[in-house]
């Protein structure tokens, strides 16, 4: 499902116009991005948790030249589904 399909599904499910649904989807995405930028988790009960996880610095290898490189520490967004969502998907 892409963004247009998501907007259409939200519009139909909530009885909104596609324009209003697009604004709601965009607002949701912006709020989640803002919270993750501040390193704050976003918990949606029954759905899952969006969070930021710190990845430690490590040594890697350039696949082209085989030369060793240092990969700096960084933060990565992660999503952990709730047990309810996991069970729904696995039924």
DASULZI-V39002 format. One record per run of one state. SS is the DSSP state (h for helix, s for strand, l for the rest). FROM is the first residue (numbers start at 1). LEN is the number of residues. If there is no record, write none. Layout:
ss->(SS | SS)
from->(FROM | FROM)
len->(LEN | LEN)
//
This chain:
ss->(l | h | l | h | l | s | l | s | l | s | l | s | l | s | l | h | l)
from->(1 | 3 | 15 | 18 | 38 | 42 | 45 | 48 | 56 | 58 | 62 | 68 | 72 | 74 | 82 | 83 | 91)
len->(2 | 12 | 3 | 20 | 4 | 3 | 3 | 8 | 2 | 4 | 6 | 4 | 2 | 8 | 1 | 8 | 1)
//
